[in-house]
Amino acid sequence: MHPSLDKAAGSEGSWLATPLGKATLASTMDPADALLIRTDLQKAREQFVMSTELHLTFLVVPANNHDITPDWKTWVEGTGAG
């Protein structure tokens, strides 16, 4: 959030939510996690190669769920990578 003066309403100031703040609230995500994901997405946007479907993985993998252990055998079989 950032402060913004609201002179038309005659008040000293008010708080307005940024688009990131609105998205964070709507997602019920922790603000610190939202900032981390935003930073990751900004970095990724510069490096994404859209010629493969690998970039889609970034969109569906939970950002901070460290309790997930991938079944690599199933992944290799499903992708034909093995």
VENMO-V758012 format. One record per run of one state. SS is the DSSP state (H for helix, E for strand, - for the rest). FROM is the first residue (numbers start at 1). LEN is the number of residues. If there is no record, write none. Layout:
BEGIN
SS/FROM/LEN, SS/FROM/LEN
END
This chain:
BEGIN
-/1/1, E/2/3, -/5/9, E/14/3, -/17/2, H/19/9, -/28/3, H/31/17, -/48/6, H/54/7, -/61/11, H/72/8, -/80/3
END
